Amino acid sequence: MNAEERRIIAYAAAAHGLVHVIELTYPALLSRIEDDFGLRAVVTGAIATIFGWAFGSSAIPAGFLADRLGSRQVIVYGFSGAAVLSVLAGLAPDEWFLAAALAGLGIFIGLYHPAGLSLMAQGVRQRGMALGLHGVAGNTGQALAPALAIGLAVLVDWRLAFFAVGGLSALMAVAMATTRLNLLHGSEIVEQPAPPLTGADRGRNQLLLPLLIVYGGFILGGTVYRGAITYLPKHLEDFVNDDFGGAFVTVALLMGAVGQLVGGSISHRWPLERIVPVIGLLTIPPLILVGVVTGPALVLVASAFVFLYFANQPIYTGLIADYSPPGAVGRSYGISFFAGFGLGSLGGVIAGALVDRWDTQAAFLGLTGFLVVSVALSFTLWLLSERRGPGAPITQAVPEGAR
C-alpha cells in the first residue's frame, strides 16, 4: 500500500470506530438514564429498538447517496448530523425527547457503513486487508464506548458522554470535509464479470432460498446483537460491580476485534456454509453462561461469547456476496445491513421486556433461543450447499469487516 491508501484506511477506520462509539453510548448509560427518568427496562429497551431501526433503515438509501454524491460527502453529512443530534440527546428533558434524538442520531450514523465501504473499495487496492482493519476499528470503537461513557458519567453526569461524542463527531465531519482523498481512477465496488452459469454455479446464484436463509441469519443474529449489546453493560453492573461493572464490557468487546480477524482468516480455508453452523454451535454455551454466571467469571464468558459472535460476522458477509445475483451485490449488502441493524433491533425491546419481568440474566437466556434458531438455519444452508455439490461463487465483493 502507498501513503495515500494508508491515509484512506486511517480516516475510514477512525470514522468506523467513532460510529460504534456513538452506537454503544446509550447502552452504556442505560442504568443511569433509567434512574434519572424513572423508566422501566422495557421502555429503555424500546428506545434502543427505535435507535436500531433508525440505524439500519438508512443503510439502503445511503448506498444510493454515496453513488450520487460521493462517499466522502455522505460521511461528512452523517457526522455533521450526528454532532447535532448527540448534543440534543444530552439535553433531553424526558424519555420522549431522548427517543426522538436517538432516532435522528441512528439515521445519521447509519449513513456511514455503505459510504465507508464504498470509500475503501474506491481508494485501496488490497481491499481484503483494508476492510479487515476497518472491521477491527469498529470493534475497538465498541470496546472503548462503555469505558468512555461510564467514566464521564461517574465523573460528571451521563449527559456529558453525549456531548463528548457530539464533539468528536463534529471534529470528524470537519476532518473529512477538509481533507482530500485521492481515489483509484475509475474504481468502484464492482462484481467481476460472471462466466456462463452451469451446474452448481447456476444453482448457487439463481436459487432465492439460500439468500433468504442468510438474510434470516442476519435478522436473528441482529436480534441477539441488539439485545446483548444493550443490556451487557447493565448486566455486568448488576452481577460484577455496581459502579464500574459496565466498564468491564470494554474487555469483552475487545475480543470482538480478535474474532473478526480469526473469522476473516478461516473464511479463506473452508467453505463458508460449513463454518457458520460450527461457530454458531460454539457460541451457544457461552451465551447461556452469560445468563448464569456471576462475579469475575462473567467477564470471561462474556468475552468468549463476543469473540465467537463476531468471528461469524465475516463469514455471513461473505455468504451475501456468494449468493447475490450478478449485478445486485451492493443492494444485497444494503438489505443485509437493514436486516441486521434494523429488523434485528427488536432484540432491544424483547430483552427489555425480559429484564422487566425477571432480570438481565433472563434476557440473555431468552436471546439464546434466537441464536439456536439461527444455528438451525445455518445447518439448513449447509445441507442445501452439500446437495448442490461444490461450486465457486461467481461474484466478488467485499468479504470482511462490514460491521
C-alpha positions as CSV (number, residue, x, y, z in Angstrom):
1,M,0.0,0.0,0.0
2,N,1.2,3.5,-0.8
3,A,0.9,6.5,1.6
4,E,-2.4,7.7,0.1
5,E,-4.0,4.3,0.6
6,R,-2.8,4.1,4.2
7,R,-4.3,7.6,4.7
8,I,-7.7,6.5,3.4
9,I,-7.6,3.5,5.6
10,A,-6.7,5.7,8.6
11,Y,-9.6,8.1,8.0
12,A,-12.1,5.3,7.3
13,A,-11.0,3.3,10.3
14,A,-11.3,6.3,12.6
15,A,-14.8,7.1,11.3
16,H,-15.9,3.5,11.7
17,G,-14.6,3.3,15.2
18,L,-16.5,6.5,16.1
19,V,-19.7,5.2,14.6
20,H,-19.6,2.3,17.0
21,V,-18.6,4.5,20.0
22,I,-21.8,6.5,19.3
23,E,-23.8,3.3,18.8
24,L,-22.9,1.9,22.3
25,T,-23.0,5.2,24.3
26,Y,-26.7,4.8,25.0
27,P,-26.4,1.1,26.2
28,A,-23.5,2.0,28.4
29,L,-25.6,4.7,30.1
30,L,-28.8,2.7,30.4
31,S,-28.9,2.2,34.2
32,R,-28.2,5.9,34.8
33,I,-30.8,7.0,32.3
34,E,-33.4,4.7,33.9
35,D,-32.6,6.1,37.3
36,D,-32.7,9.7,36.1
37,F,-36.0,9.5,34.2
38,G,-37.6,6.7,36.4
39,L,-38.0,4.3,33.4
40,R,-38.8,0.6,33.3
41,A,-36.4,-1.6,31.3
42,V,-39.0,-2.3,28.6
43,V,-39.1,1.5,27.9
44,T,-35.3,1.8,27.6
45,G,-35.3,-1.4,25.5
46,A,-37.9,0.1,23.2
47,I,-35.8,3.3,22.8
48,A,-32.8,1.0,21.9
49,T,-35.1,-0.6,19.3
50,I,-36.1,2.8,17.9
51,F,-32.4,3.7,17.6
52,G,-31.6,0.4,16.0
53,W,-34.4,0.7,13.4
54,A,-33.2,4.1,12.5
55,F,-29.6,2.9,12.3
56,G,-30.5,0.1,10.0
57,S,-33.1,1.8,7.9
58,S,-30.7,4.5,6.5
59,A,-28.3,1.9,5.1
60,I,-30.2,1.3,1.9
61,P,-30.6,5.0,0.9
62,A,-27.0,5.6,2.0
63,G,-25.8,3.4,-0.8
64,F,-27.7,5.4,-3.4
65,L,-26.5,8.7,-1.9
66,A,-22.9,7.5,-1.9
67,D,-23.1,6.7,-5.6
68,R,-24.7,10.1,-6.4
69,L,-22.9,12.5,-4.1
70,G,-19.7,10.6,-3.3
71,S,-18.7,8.6,-0.3
72,R,-16.8,11.3,1.5
73,Q,-19.6,13.8,1.2
74,V,-22.1,11.3,2.7
75,I,-19.8,10.7,5.6
76,V,-19.5,14.4,6.2
77,Y,-23.3,14.8,6.3
78,G,-23.6,11.8,8.6
79,F,-21.2,13.1,11.2
80,S,-22.5,16.6,10.9
81,G,-25.9,15.4,11.8
82,A,-24.6,13.1,14.5
83,A,-22.9,16.1,16.2
84,V,-26.2,18.0,16.4
85,L,-28.3,15.0,17.5
86,S,-25.8,13.9,20.1
87,V,-26.0,17.3,21.8
88,L,-29.8,17.1,21.7
89,A,-29.7,13.7,23.3
90,G,-27.5,15.1,26.1
91,L,-30.1,17.9,26.6
92,A,-33.1,15.6,26.6
93,P,-35.6,16.6,29.4
94,D,-37.5,13.3,29.2
95,E,-37.7,9.9,27.5
96,W,-39.8,11.1,24.6
97,F,-37.2,13.8,23.6
98,L,-34.4,11.3,24.1
99,A,-36.1,8.7,21.9
100,A,-36.6,11.3,19.1
101,A,-33.0,12.5,19.4
102,L,-31.6,8.9,19.3
103,A,-33.8,8.1,16.3
104,G,-32.3,11.0,14.4
105,L,-28.8,10.0,15.6
106,G,-29.3,6.5,14.4
107,I,-30.4,7.7,10.9
108,F,-27.3,9.9,10.6
109,I,-24.7,7.4,11.8
110,G,-26.5,4.7,9.7
111,L,-25.3,6.6,6.6
112,Y,-21.7,5.5,7.3
113,H,-21.5,1.8,6.5
114,P,-22.4,1.8,2.8
115,A,-20.4,5.0,2.2
116,G,-17.4,3.8,4.2
117,L,-17.3,0.5,2.4
118,S,-17.5,2.4,-0.9
119,L,-14.7,4.7,0.1
120,M,-12.4,1.8,1.0
121,A,-13.2,0.0,-2.2
122,Q,-12.5,3.0,-4.4
123,G,-9.3,4.0,-2.6
124,V,-7.4,0.9,-1.7
125,R,-6.3,-1.9,-4.0
126,Q,-5.8,-4.5,-1.3
127,R,-9.4,-4.4,-0.2
128,G,-9.5,-7.5,1.9
129,M,-6.7,-6.3,4.2
130,A,-8.1,-2.8,4.3
131,L,-11.6,-4.0,5.2
132,G,-10.2,-6.3,7.9
133,L,-8.5,-3.4,9.6
134,H,-11.8,-1.4,9.1
135,G,-13.7,-4.1,11.0
136,V,-11.2,-4.2,13.8
137,A,-11.5,-0.4,14.2
138,G,-15.3,-0.8,14.5
139,N,-15.0,-3.4,17.3
140,T,-12.4,-1.3,19.0
141,G,-14.9,1.6,19.0
142,Q,-17.5,-0.7,20.5
143,A,-15.0,-1.7,23.2
144,L,-14.0,1.9,24.1
145,A,-17.5,3.3,24.2
146,P,-18.5,1.8,27.7
147,A,-15.3,3.0,29.3
148,L,-15.6,6.5,27.9
149,A,-19.4,6.9,28.6
150,I,-19.3,5.4,32.1
151,G,-16.2,7.2,33.0
152,L,-17.7,10.6,32.1
153,A,-21.0,9.7,33.8
154,V,-19.2,8.8,37.0
155,L,-17.0,11.9,36.9
156,V,-19.8,14.4,36.0
157,D,-23.1,13.2,34.5
158,W,-24.4,10.8,31.8
159,R,-25.3,13.8,29.6
160,L,-21.6,14.7,29.3
161,A,-21.0,11.4,27.4
162,F,-23.4,12.5,24.6
163,F,-21.8,16.0,24.5
164,A,-18.4,14.3,24.1
165,V,-19.4,12.1,21.2
166,G,-21.1,15.1,19.7
167,G,-17.8,17.0,19.8
168,L,-15.9,14.0,18.3
169,S,-18.5,13.8,15.5
170,A,-18.0,17.5,14.7
171,L,-14.3,17.0,14.5
172,M,-14.7,14.0,12.2
173,A,-17.0,15.9,10.0
174,V,-14.5,18.8,9.7
175,A,-11.6,16.4,9.1
176,M,-13.5,14.6,6.3
177,A,-14.7,17.8,4.7
178,T,-11.3,19.4,4.6
179,T,-9.1,16.5,3.6
180,R,-8.5,15.4,0.0
181,L,-8.7,11.6,-0.5
182,N,-7.4,10.5,-3.9
183,L,-9.4,7.5,-5.1
184,L,-8.2,5.0,-7.6
185,H,-9.2,6.1,-11.1
186,G,-12.4,4.5,-12.3
187,S,-12.6,2.1,-9.3
188,E,-15.8,1.3,-7.5
189,I,-17.5,-1.6,-5.7
190,V,-17.9,-4.0,-8.6
191,E,-18.8,-7.5,-9.2
192,Q,-16.5,-9.4,-11.5
193,P,-18.0,-10.5,-14.9
194,A,-19.7,-13.8,-14.4
195,P,-18.7,-16.8,-16.6
196,P,-21.5,-18.8,-18.1
197,L,-23.6,-20.4,-15.4
198,T,-23.6,-24.1,-15.3
199,G,-24.3,-26.8,-12.7
200,A,-23.6,-25.9,-9.1
201,D,-22.8,-22.2,-10.0
202,R,-26.2,-21.8,-11.6
203,G,-28.0,-23.3,-8.6
204,R,-25.8,-21.3,-6.2
205,N,-26.6,-17.9,-7.6
206,Q,-30.1,-18.3,-9.0
207,L,-31.8,-20.0,-6.1
208,L,-33.5,-17.5,-3.9
209,L,-33.8,-19.8,-0.9
210,P,-30.1,-19.7,0.2
211,L,-30.0,-15.9,0.1
212,L,-33.2,-15.7,2.1
213,I,-31.7,-18.1,4.7
214,V,-28.7,-15.8,5.0
215,Y,-30.9,-12.8,5.4
216,G,-32.8,-14.7,8.1
217,G,-29.5,-15.3,9.8
218,F,-28.8,-11.6,9.8
219,I,-32.1,-10.8,11.4
220,L,-31.7,-13.4,14.1
221,G,-28.1,-12.5,14.7
222,G,-29.0,-8.8,14.8
223,T,-31.7,-9.6,17.4
224,V,-29.1,-11.3,19.6
225,Y,-26.7,-8.5,19.0
226,R,-29.0,-5.6,19.8
227,G,-30.4,-7.3,22.9
228,A,-27.0,-8.3,24.2
229,I,-25.2,-5.1,23.4
230,T,-28.0,-3.0,25.0
231,Y,-28.0,-4.9,28.3
232,L,-24.5,-6.3,28.7
233,P,-23.2,-3.1,30.5
234,K,-26.2,-3.2,32.9
235,H,-25.8,-7.0,33.3
236,L,-22.2,-6.5,34.3
237,E,-23.1,-3.7,36.7
238,D,-25.7,-5.9,38.4
239,F,-23.6,-9.1,38.6
240,V,-20.0,-7.9,38.7
241,N,-19.7,-4.4,40.2
242,D,-22.4,-1.8,40.8
243,D,-20.4,1.3,39.8
244,F,-17.9,0.1,37.2
245,G,-19.2,-3.3,36.1
246,G,-20.4,-1.8,32.9
247,A,-16.9,-0.7,32.0
248,F,-15.8,-4.3,32.1
249,V,-17.8,-4.7,28.9
250,T,-14.8,-3.0,27.2
251,V,-12.7,-6.1,28.0
252,A,-15.4,-8.3,26.5
253,L,-15.9,-6.2,23.4
254,L,-12.2,-6.1,22.6
255,M,-12.4,-9.8,21.9
256,G,-14.8,-8.9,19.1
257,A,-11.9,-7.4,17.1
258,V,-9.9,-10.6,17.6
259,G,-13.0,-12.6,16.5
260,Q,-13.2,-10.5,13.3
261,L,-9.6,-11.3,12.4
262,V,-10.0,-15.0,13.1
263,G,-13.2,-15.3,11.2
264,G,-11.8,-13.5,8.2
265,S,-8.8,-15.7,8.2
266,I,-10.6,-19.0,8.4
267,S,-13.1,-17.9,5.7
268,H,-10.4,-18.4,3.1
269,R,-9.7,-22.0,4.2
270,W,-13.1,-23.8,4.3
271,P,-16.5,-23.5,2.6
272,L,-18.4,-20.7,4.4
273,E,-21.5,-22.9,4.7
274,R,-19.6,-25.4,6.8
275,I,-18.0,-22.7,9.1
276,V,-21.2,-20.8,10.0
277,P,-23.0,-23.6,11.9
278,V,-19.9,-24.8,13.7
279,I,-19.1,-21.3,15.1
280,G,-22.8,-20.8,15.8
281,L,-22.9,-24.0,17.9
282,L,-19.8,-22.9,19.8
283,T,-21.4,-19.6,20.6
284,I,-24.5,-21.1,22.3
285,P,-22.8,-22.3,25.5
286,P,-21.0,-19.0,26.4
287,L,-24.3,-17.1,25.8
288,I,-26.1,-19.4,28.2
289,L,-23.3,-19.0,30.7
290,V,-23.6,-15.2,30.4
291,G,-27.1,-15.6,31.8
292,V,-26.0,-17.9,34.6
293,V,-22.5,-17.0,35.8
294,T,-21.8,-14.1,38.3
295,G,-18.7,-12.3,39.5
296,P,-15.4,-12.0,37.6
297,A,-16.1,-15.2,35.7
298,L,-18.9,-13.4,34.0
299,V,-16.4,-11.1,32.2
300,L,-14.6,-14.2,30.9
301,V,-17.7,-15.9,29.5
302,A,-19.0,-12.6,28.1
303,S,-15.6,-12.3,26.3
304,A,-15.9,-15.8,24.9
305,F,-19.4,-15.0,23.6
306,V,-18.4,-11.7,22.0
307,F,-15.3,-13.4,20.3
308,L,-17.4,-16.2,18.8
309,Y,-20.3,-13.9,17.8
310,F,-18.0,-11.6,15.8
311,A,-16.0,-14.4,14.4
312,N,-19.1,-15.4,12.4
313,Q,-19.6,-11.9,11.0
314,P,-17.1,-12.1,8.1
315,I,-18.5,-15.5,7.2
316,Y,-22.0,-14.2,6.9
317,T,-20.9,-11.2,5.0
318,G,-19.0,-13.5,2.5
319,L,-22.2,-15.5,2.1
320,I,-24.1,-12.4,0.9
321,A,-21.5,-12.0,-1.8
322,D,-21.7,-15.7,-2.8
323,Y,-25.5,-15.9,-3.1
324,S,-26.3,-12.5,-4.5
325,P,-27.4,-12.4,-8.2
326,P,-24.9,-10.8,-10.6
327,G,-25.4,-7.0,-10.5
328,A,-27.1,-7.0,-7.2
329,V,-24.3,-7.5,-4.6
330,G,-24.4,-3.9,-3.5
331,R,-28.1,-3.9,-2.9
332,S,-27.8,-7.2,-1.1
333,Y,-25.3,-5.6,1.3
334,G,-27.8,-2.8,1.9
335,I,-30.6,-5.3,2.6
336,S,-28.3,-7.3,5.0
337,F,-27.4,-4.1,7.0
338,F,-31.1,-3.3,7.3
339,A,-31.9,-6.9,8.3
340,G,-29.2,-7.0,11.0
341,F,-29.3,-3.5,12.3
342,G,-32.9,-2.6,11.5
343,L,-35.2,-5.6,11.8
344,G,-32.8,-7.2,14.3
345,S,-33.1,-4.2,16.6
346,L,-36.3,-5.7,18.0
347,G,-33.8,-7.5,20.3
348,G,-33.7,-4.4,22.4
349,V,-37.4,-4.3,23.3
350,I,-37.5,-8.1,23.6
351,A,-34.6,-8.1,26.1
352,G,-36.1,-5.2,27.9
353,A,-39.4,-7.0,28.4
354,L,-37.5,-10.0,29.8
355,V,-35.5,-7.7,32.2
356,D,-38.7,-6.1,33.4
357,R,-40.4,-9.4,34.0
358,W,-37.3,-11.1,35.6
359,D,-33.8,-9.7,35.3
360,T,-30.9,-9.3,32.9
361,Q,-30.0,-13.0,33.3
362,A,-33.4,-13.9,31.9
363,A,-32.7,-11.5,28.9
364,F,-29.5,-13.4,27.9
365,L,-31.1,-16.8,28.4
366,G,-34.1,-15.6,26.2
367,L,-31.7,-14.4,23.5
368,T,-30.2,-17.8,23.3
369,G,-33.4,-19.0,21.7
370,F,-32.9,-16.7,18.7
371,L,-29.3,-17.9,18.4
372,V,-30.5,-21.6,18.4
373,V,-32.9,-20.8,15.5
374,S,-30.1,-19.0,13.7
375,V,-27.9,-22.1,14.0
376,A,-30.7,-24.3,12.7
377,L,-31.0,-22.1,9.6
378,S,-27.2,-22.3,9.1
379,F,-27.4,-26.1,9.2
380,T,-30.1,-25.9,6.5
381,L,-27.9,-23.7,4.4
382,W,-25.1,-26.3,4.8
383,L,-27.4,-29.1,3.7
384,L,-28.5,-27.2,0.7
385,S,-25.0,-26.5,-0.4
386,E,-23.9,-30.1,0.1
387,R,-26.9,-31.2,-2.0
388,R,-25.9,-28.9,-4.9
389,G,-22.3,-30.0,-4.6
390,P,-19.2,-27.8,-4.5
391,G,-19.3,-24.7,-6.6
392,A,-17.3,-21.5,-6.6
393,P,-19.2,-18.2,-6.2
394,I,-19.4,-16.1,-9.4
395,T,-19.3,-12.7,-7.8
396,Q,-16.5,-11.0,-6.0
397,A,-17.5,-8.4,-3.4
398,V,-16.4,-7.1,-0.1
399,P,-16.0,-10.1,2.1
400,E,-15.0,-8.8,5.5
401,G,-15.3,-6.0,8.1
402,A,-18.9,-4.9,7.1
403,R,-20.0,-4.4,10.8
